[in-house]
């Protein structure tokens, strides 16, 4: 039996792992894949110690640090958690893993448009990670859906190598920071299309265009593009927690703000999967450290 199982591989999970391993806990980390949120983040300019750093580079540095402590990582998707033998059983990858305490730091998954053509063209022009797939569209025209900071940052990144970027937002205003809006305007490659509701993604073997409804005039329009990046938010990866933790209307795990413990003693949560107000990398790291220390003191009491 492990002392602690950490679910996730993003900044909250990796920081929790570093703190737990330094406390000499026996730790197992379970994550189907590295954090898409951090690996897909463009240039980060608000993380302490770095004037500017790519999300993928920061993730790599965190991974190297935890590997230094000899962490045990298994690339499995967690299916469910159940109480068992004065601890918990975590079911993942067709196997059962036991631990006395758990930290859920599974982050979020990208929110889908759920329109015709989206699933068919994933990896064939439809993407959710500009850093991963953006360079493929060098010299081409692409679209980004989403007027929040993630959409604006994606468009800023795409301006570096695409011919033109269309930024579509369903409401009549852009919600992202003005500094990001200014960068796009200064770049001169982005056209803003407001009140645009995506209806269909078209193509044969690869995306060739999108159809959107101009909700102001209620007219459908077709936009010829080679790629579409969806940046409309994300959904907490909390479906496996069951009744062991309370979740809010957004699917976020409710935690004690002082300890990051859930309603079940021994189960903690950290990062974007929780009901914390601010979704920032530095806050996720702080959450991970807090959860690991809380788990350590919890374990010291039950031993």
SEDRENZA-188520 format. One record per atom (N, C-alpha, C, O): x, y, z; residue in three letters. Coordinates in steps of 0.1 Angstrom, whole numbers, plus 5000, padded with zeros to 4 digits. Each point is the difference from the previous one (the first is absolute). Layout:
N
XYZala;...
***
This chain:
303
500849885000unk;499250125000unk;500950135000unk;501050005007unk;498650094985unk;500750134999unk;499650095012unk;498949985005unk;502050114999unk;499550105009unk;499050104993unk;499050045005unk;501449994982unk;499350114993unk;499949974985unk;501049964994unk;497850055001unk;499950004985unk;499650144996unk;499050065005unk;501749994985unk;499750134994unk;499549984986unk;500649934992unk;498250125005unk;499349984987unk;500250134992unk;499550115004unk;501349884986unk;500250124991unk;501550014997unk;500949935006unk;499450164984unk;501450024996unk;500350154997unk;500850034992unk;498350065013unk;500250144998unk;500850075011unk;500649935008unk;499450204992unk;500850075011unk;499549975014unk;500949995009unk;497849994993unk;499649975014unk;500549865004unk;500549985011unk;499349924980unk;500449865003unk;501549995002unk;500549945009unk;500350134982unk;501449995000unk;500650065013unk;500949955006unk;498550174998unk;500450065012unk;499749925012unk;500849995009unk;498049954991unk;499649915011unk;501049895001unk;500449965011unk;500049984978unk;500949895000unk;501450045006unk;500649925007unk;499950204989unk;501350045005unk;499950025015unk;500949955007unk;498150114998unk;499850025015unk;499949875007unk;500649975011unk;498649944983unk;499749875007unk;501349915000unk;500349945010unk;500450064979unk;501249925000unk;501150065009unk;500849925006unk;499350214995unk;500950065010unk;499749965014unk;500850015009unk;497949964993unk;499649965014unk;500149845002unk;499649955010unk;501149994980unk;500349865000unk;498749915000unk;500049895005unk;499050164988unk;498849924999unk;500249904988unk;500750044990unk;498649855010unk;500049914989unk;498950044991unk;498850005003unk;501650054985unk;499050074991unk;499949934986unk;501049964994unk;497850035002unk;499749964986unk;499250104993unk;499050065006unk;501449984982unk;499350104992unk;499349934989unk;500649924993unk;498150115004unk;499349944990unk;499550114990unk;499350095005unk;501049904983unk;499650104990unk;500049944986unk;501049944996unk;497950074997unk;499949954987unk;501050064990unk;500649944992unk;499750195010unk;500950084991unk;500450135008unk;499350045009unk;501850024986unk;500450135006unk;498950104999unk;499149994992unk;501050115016unk;499050115001unk;499950074986unk;500950064996unk;497949934998unk;499850074987unk;499950155002unk;500450084992unk;499249965020unk;499850145003unk;501450085000unk;500150104994unk;500849845013unk;501350065001unk;500949984987unk;500650094996unk;499349794999unk;500849974988unk;499550084988unk;500850034991unk;497950015009unk;499550074989unk;500050155002unk;499750084991unk;500749965021unk;500150155003unk;501150074992unk;501149944998unk;498650174996unk;501050084993unk;500950065009unk;500249955012unk;500550164985unk;501050065008unk;499350055013unk;499050075000unk;501649895012unk;499550045013unk;500950115005unk;501249985001unk;498250135004unk;500850115004unk;499750045015unk;500450115004unk;498849805003unk;499750045014unk;500349895010unk;499449995010unk;501549924986unk;500549905009unk;501350045007unk;500950034993unk;499149985020unk;501250055007unk;501349934996unk;500049884998unk;501050205000unk;501349944996unk;500350004985unk;501149974996unk;497850054996unk;500250004986unk;499450134994unk;498850025002unk;502050064991unk;499550114993unk;499049964989unk;499050064998unk;501449834996unk;499249944989unk;500449854998unk;501249975000unk;497849955000unk;500349854998unk;498849944993unk;498850035003unk;501549874988unk;499049934994unk;499349905009unk;500749955009unk;498050024990unk;499449915009unk;500649865000unk;500249945010unk;500250014978unk;500649874998unk;501350005007unk;500449895006unk;500450224994unk;501350005006unk;499950005015unk;500749935007unk;498350144999unk;499850015014unk;499549865005unk;500549955010unk;498749984982unk;499549875004unk;501249905000unk;500149925009unk;500850094981unk;501149915000unk;500950025012unk;500549915005unk;499750224999unk;500950025012unk;499449945012unk;500749955009unk;497950064993unk;499449945011unk;500149855000unk;500249945010unk;499650004978unk;500249864999unk;501449955003unk;500149905007unk;500950174989unk;501449975003unk;500250015015unk;500849915005unk;498650185001unk;500250025015unk;499449885008unk;500749955009unk;498150014987unk;499449895007unk;500749874997unk;500049915009unk;500550074979unk;500749884996unk;501349995008unk;500449895003unk;500250225001unk;501250005008unk;499749935014unk;501049945005unk;497850075000unk;499749935012unk;499549864998unk;499749935010unk;500350024978unk;499749864998unk;498549965001unk;499749905005unk;499550194989unk;498649985001unk;499549884992unk;500649974989unk;498449965016unk;499449884992unk;498850054993unk;499050045006unk;501149974980unk;498950054992unk;499449894991unk;500849934994unk;497950055006unk;499449914991unk;499050084991unk;499250075005unk;500949914982unk;499150074990unk;498749934998unk;499849944990unk;499450075020unk;498649945000unk;499050105002unk;500250105008unk;498649884986unk;498950095003unk;499249945012unk;499749885000unk;500150215009unk;499349955013unk;498549994996unk;499450094995unk;500049805010unk;498649974997unk;499150035012unk;498950054999unk;501649915013unk;499250025012unk;500849985012unk;501149945000unk;498450115011unk;500649995013unk;499049945010unk;498950055000unk;501649865008unk;499149945011unk;500749995013unk;501249985000unk;498150045011unk;500749975013unk;500349855001unk;499249924996unk;502050055010unk;500449865002unk;501149995010unk;501050084999unk;498949825010unk;501149975010unk;500650125007unk;501250024999unk;498050065007unk;500450125007unk;500750104991unk;500850085004unk;498949914983unk;500650094990unk;499150014988unk;498850005002unk;501850004987unk;499250014987unk;500649914989unk;501249984999unk;497949974993unk;500449934988unk;499750094988unk;498950054998unk;502149964993unk;499950084988unk;500149904988unk;501049934999unk;498050084993unk;499949914989unk;500450074987unk;499450104996unk;501749854998unk;500550074988unk;500849904991unk;500749915005unk;499150104982unk;500749914991unk;499849855002unk;500849924998unk;498050055007unk;499649865003unk;500749945012unk;499949885003unk;500750215005unk;500649955013unk;499450085012unk;499350104998unk;501049855013unk;499650065013unk;501250045008unk;500949925002unk;499150215002unk;501150055008unk;499550055013unk;499050065001unk;501749915010unk;499650035014unk;500950115005unk;501250014998unk;498150085010unk;500750115007unk;499350045012unk;498849985001unk;501950085009unk;499450055012unk;499450144998unk;499150045007unk;501450034983unk;499550134997unk;500150034985unk;500849944993unk;498450165003unk;500050034985unk;499950154998unk;499450075008unk;501449974982unk;499850144996unk;499550004985unk;500749944991unk;498250125007unk;499450014986unk;500550134994unk;499650115005unk;501249894985unk;500550124994unk;500049974985unk;500950024992unk;497949945003unk;499849954987unk;499750114990unk;499849984988unk;500150155016unk;499850114991unk;498750004993unk;499049955005unk;501050104982unk;498950014992unk;500249954986unk;501249984996unk;497749984997unk;500149964986unk;499450114992unk;499150075004unk;501349944983unk;499450114991unk;498549984998unk;499649894998unk;499750225002unk;498649994997unk;499850004985unk;500650074992unk;498549845003unk;499849984986unk;498950094995unk;499150055008unk;500949984979unk;498950084994unk;498849914998unk;498950055000unk;501349824998unk;498949914997unk;499250044988unk;498750015001unk;502050014988unk;499350034987unk;500449904990unk;501149935002unk;498150054987unk;500449914990unk;501450034994unk;500350114997unk;500549785002unk;501350014994unk;501150015011unk;501249984996unk;498550065016unk;501050025010unk;500849875003unk;501250004998unk;498149905006unk;500749885004unk;500749934988unk;501149945001unk;498250074987unk;500649944988unk;501350064996unk;500949944994unk;499350195009unk;501250074995unk;501050035011unk;500950084998unk;498949865014unk;501150025011unk;501349944994unk;500049884996unk;501050205005unk;501349964994unk;500150014985unk;501049974994unk;497950085000unk;500050024986unk;499650144997unk;499350034990unk;501150065018unk;499650144999unk;499450065012unk;500050125002unk;499349805006unk;499450045013unk;501049975011unk;500549895002unk;499850215006unk;501049995011unk;499650075012unk;499150095000unk;501549885011unk;499850065013unk;501350055007unk;500050045011unk;501049954981unk;501450035005unk;500850074989unk;500649944991unk;499450195010unk;500750084990unk;501549985000unk;500749994990unk;499850005022unk;501549975001unk;500449874994unk;501049994994unk;498149915008unk;500349874994unk;499850004985unk;500949944993unk;498050115002unk;499649984986unk;500150134991unk;499949994988unk;500350135018unk;500050124993unk;500950014988unk;499750044989unk;501649925013unk;501050014989unk;499649924987unk;500550034990unk;498649885011unk;499649924989unk;499350104989unk;500049974988unk;499550135017unk;499250094992unk;500750134995unk;499550104997unk;501849885003unk;500950114995unk;499650054986unk;499949924991unk;499850215008unk;499750064987unk;498549984996unk;499650044989unk;499649905020unk;498649974997unk;499150095008unk;500450085009unk;498349924988unk;499050075007unk;499349915010unk;499549894996unk;500450155016unk;499449925010unk;498950085009unk;500050124999unk;499249815008unk;499150065009unk;500249955015unk;500449895002unk;499350205007unk;500049975014unk;498650045005unk;499550104998unk;499949805010unk;498750035006unk;500250025015unk;500649925007unk;499050204997unk;500150035015unk;500650145002unk;501150034995unk;498150065012unk;500550145002unk;500650025013unk;500250125004unk;500049775004unk;500750025013unk;501550004998unk;500550014989unk;500249995022unk;501550014999unk;500649884993unk;501050024993unk;498549865009unk;500549894993unk;499950014985unk;500949974992unk;498050095003unk;499850024986unk;500950114995unk;500649984989unk;499550135018unk;500950114996unk;501449955000unk;500850044990unk;499749895020unk;501449955000unk;500349914989unk;501050004994unk;498049915002unk;500149914989unk;500250084987unk;500949974992unk;498350135006unk;500150094988unk;501350075000unk;500650014989unk;499950045022unk;501350075001unk;501149904995unk;500950044992unk;499049845013unk;501049904996unk;499949974985unk;501149994993unk;497750005002unk;499849964986unk;500550124990unk;500449974989unk;499550155016unk;500450114992unk;501549994995unk;500450064991unk;500449865017unk;501449994997unk;500349944987unk;501050034993unk;498149875003unk;500449934988unk;498849984990unk;500249954989unk;498650085014unk;498949984991unk;499850134991unk;500550115003unk;498849874986unk;499750114991unk;499050105006unk;500150124999unk;498849815007unk;499050085006unk;499349925011unk;499949884999unk;499650195011unk;499249935011unk;498750075002unk;499850125001unk;499149804999unk;498750055003unk;499749965014unk;500149885004unk;499550225004unk;499649975014unk;498550025001unk;499550114999unk;499849775004unk;498650015001unk;499549995015unk;500549915007unk;498650174996unk;499450005014unk;498550014999unk;499550084992unk;499849845016unk;498649994999unk;499350125005unk;498950034996unk;501650045014unk;499450125006unk;500450124992unk;500749994989unk;498950135015unk;500350124993unk;501350075006unk;500250124996unk;500549825013unk;501250065006unk;501149895001unk;499749885002unk;501550174998unk;501249915003unk;500250015016unk;500050105005unk;500149785001unk;500149995014unk;501550005005unk;500250025012unk;500749964979unk;501449995004unk;500650145003unk;499450104998unk;501849895009unk;500650135005unk;500350094988unk;500349964989unk;499650175014unk;500350104990unk;501450004994unk;500250034988unk;500849935021unk;501349994995unk;500249894989unk;500750024990unk;498549875011unk;500049904989unk;499350054988unk;500449974989unk;498550105013unk;499350064988unk;500950104993unk;500050004988unk;500750085019unk;500950094994unk;501149934992unk;500450054989unk;500149845016unk;501149934993unk;499549954986unk;500750004990unk;498049955010unk;499449954988unk;499850124990unk;500349984988unk;499250135017unk;499850114991unk;501350054994unk;500150044989unk;501049975020unk;501350044995unk;500649904990unk;500750044991unk;498949835010unk;500649904991unk;499450024986unk;500749974990unk;498150085009unk;499450034987unk;499649884992unk;499750014988unk;500349875017unk;499749884993unk;498649945004unk;499549904994unk;499950155017unk;498849945005unk;498850084997unk;499950135002unk;499049804993unk;498750074998unk;499149945011unk;499849885001unk;499550225006unk;499149965010unk;498649994995unk;499550094992unk;499849805011unk;498749974995unk;499149975013unk;500149905006unk;499150204998unk;499249995012unk;498649954996unk;499650004988unk;499749955022unk;498649944998unk;500149894990unk;499150004991unk;501849925010unk;500249894990unk;499949865008unk;500849975008unk;498249964988unk;499749875006unk;500449894990unk;499349994990unk;501749935014unk;500449894991unk;498949904998unk;499449955010unk;500350014977unk;499049914997unk;500549874994unk;499549895002unk;501650124991unk;500649884993unk;501450024996unk;500450114997unk;500449785003unk;501350004995unk;500049914987unk;499649895001unk;500950174988unk;499949934987unk;501449964995unk;501050055004unk;499049854987unk;501249954994unk;499849874995unk;499049945000unk;502150004994unk;500049864995unk;501049925008unk;499649955010unk;501750054987unk;500949935008unk;500650105011unk;500549955010unk;499350184987unk;500650105009unk;499050125001unk;499250014990unk;500850065020unk;499150125001unk;500250104989unk;501250034996unk;497750014998unk;500150104989unk;499250135003unk;500150104993unk;499149895017unk;499250125004unk;499149975012unk;499849895004unk;499650225001unk;499049995010unk;498850084997unk;500150104992unk;498849865013unk;498750074998unk;499650065014unk;500049935010unk;499750204990unk;499650065012unk;498750094998unk;499850044989unk;499549975021unk;498850094999unk;500350135006unk;500450025011unk;499350094981unk;500150135005unk;498850035007unk;498950034995unk;501149965019unk;498850015008unk;499450145000unk;498850015003unk;501950094992unk;499450134999unk;499150014988unk;498950065001unk;501549884988unk;499150004988unk;499349874998unk;499149994991unk;501349915017unk;499449864998unk;500349954986unk;499149934995unk;502150095000unk;500449954987unk;501249915002unk;500950035007unk;499049854987unk;501149915000unk;501150044990unk;499750044989unk;501649965015unk;501150044992unk;501049895000unk;500249935010unk;500550054979unk;501149904999unk;501350074999unk;500250104993unk;500849855015unk;501350065001unk;501049894995unk;500249905007unk;500550134982unk;501049904996unk;501350015008unk;500750105000unk;499649795008unk;501250005008unk;500649864999unk;499349904997unk;502050095006unk;500649875000unk;500049935014unk;500349885001unk;499550205009unk;500049945013unk;499150085010unk;499750124998unk;499949815012unk;499150075011unk;500549955013unk;500149895003unk;500250215006unk;500449985014unk;498950045009unk;499550115000unk;500149795008unk;498950025010unk;500550045013unk;500749935007unk;498950194997unk;500550065013unk;498850065008unk;500050125002unk;499149795001unk;498750055007unk;499949955014unk;498949995006unk;502349995000unk;499949955014unk;500349865002unk;500449934991unk;499450025021unk;500449865003unk;499049955011unk;499350075007unk;500849804995unk;499149935009unk;500849925010unk;500949934997unk;498950095016unk;500849935011unk;499949854998unk;499049944997unk;502250005004unk;500149854999unk;499749945014unk;501049965007unk;497850034996unk;499649965014unk;499049895000unk;499449965011unk;500349984978unk;498949904999unk;500249875008unk;499149945004unk;502250034999unk;500449885007unk;499850015015unk;500149905007unk;499750224998unk;500050025014unk;498749955007unk;500049965012unk;498950024980unk;498849955006unk;499550085011unk;500050125000unk;499549815011unk;499450075011unk;501150035011unk;499650045011unk;501649934986unk;501150025011unk;500350155002unk;500650045009unk;498950054981unk;500250145001unk;498850074995unk;499449954991unk;500450175014unk;498950084995unk;500650084988unk;501150034999unk;498049994991unk;500450084988unk;499050114998unk;498849985003unk;501650134992unk;499150114998unk;499349994986unk;500249904993unk;499050205004unk;499349994987unk;500850004988unk;499649964989unk;501750075012unk;500950004989unk;500849875000unk;500949984991unk;498949935018unk;500749875000unk;501350015008unk;500849915000unk;499550205006unk;501250025008unk;499949945014unk;499050015006unk;502149934998unk;500049945014unk;500150105011unk;500850094999unk;498349905010unk;499950105011unk;501049965011unk;500049885005unk;500950214999unk;501149975010unk;499950115011unk;499550114998unk;501149855013unk;500350095011unk;501150094996unk;501149954996unk;498750185003unk;501050094995unk;501350005009unk;501150044995unk;498849925017unk;501250005009unk;500949874998unk;501250015001unk;498249884996unk;500749874999unk;499949934986unk;500749914997unk;498450144995unk;499749944987unk;499449855002unk;500149924990unk;499450065021unk;499349875002unk;498650004996unk;499350105001unk;500249794993unk;498649984996unk;499249965012unk;500550005012unk;498249974986unk;499249965011unk;500449865006unk;499649975011unk;501249964981unk;500449875005unk;501450015005unk;501050034993unk;499249945020unk;501450015006unk;501049914992unk;499749884998unk;501450184999unk;501049924993unk;500050024985unk;500949964993unk;498050115002unk;500050044985unk;500150154999unk;499250075005unk;501849974988unk;500350144998unk;499950034985unk;500049914992unk;499950225004unk;499950044986unk;500850134999unk;500050085009unk;500549944979unk;500950124997unk;499950044986unk;499849924991unk;500450215007unk;500050054986unk;498750034994unk;499050025007unk;501049984980unk;498850044992unk;498849915002unk;498950044997unk;501349845008unk;498849915002unk;499250045012unk;498949955002unk;501650145006unk;499350045012unk;499250134998unk;500050064989unk;499349985021unk;499150125000unk;500750125003unk;499450115003unk;501949894996unk;500850135002unk;499650104990unk;499849964988unk;500250165016unk;499550114990unk;500950024989unk;499650014988unk;501750005015unk;501050054989unk;500749884995unk;500649925007unk;499450064979unk;500649894994unk;501350054994unk;500150044988unk;501049955020unk;501350054996unk;501049895003unk;499849935010unk;501350064983unk;501049905002unk;500650015014unk;500249905007unk;500150234997unk;500750025013unk;499149965011unk;500449955010unk;498350074988unk;499049965011unk;499849855000unk;499949945011unk;500249994977unk;499949865000unk;501249945007unk;499849905008unk;501450164990unk;501249955007unk;499850015015unk;500349915008unk;499250214997unk;499850025014unk;499049905005unk;500149955011unk;498850034982unk;499049905004unk;500749865002unk;499749935009unk;501150034981unk;500749875001unk;500849995012unk;500049895007unk;500850214996unk;500850005012unk;499249995013unk;500349925009unk;498650164991unk;499150005012unk;499449865002unk;499949955011unk;499649994978unk;499449875000unk;501049895005unk;499649915008unk;501650104987unk;501049905004unk;500450015015unk;500149905007unk;500050224998unk;500350025014unk;498849965008unk;500249945011unk;498650094985unk;498849955007unk;499949855001unk;499749945010unk;500750004978unk;499949855000unk;501149945009unk;499849905006unk;501450164994unk;501049965009unk;499650005015unk;500249905007unk;499250214997unk;499650015014unk;498849915003unk;499949955011unk;499250034979unk;498949905002unk;500649865002unk;499649935009unk;501450034983unk;500649875001unk;500749985013unk;500049895006unk;500650224999unk;500849995012unk;499149975012unk;500449955010unk;498350094989unk;499049985010unk;499449865000unk;499749955011unk;500249994977unk;499349875000unk;501049885001unk;499549895001unk;501850144998unk;500949895001unk;500149945014unk;500849915003unk;
***
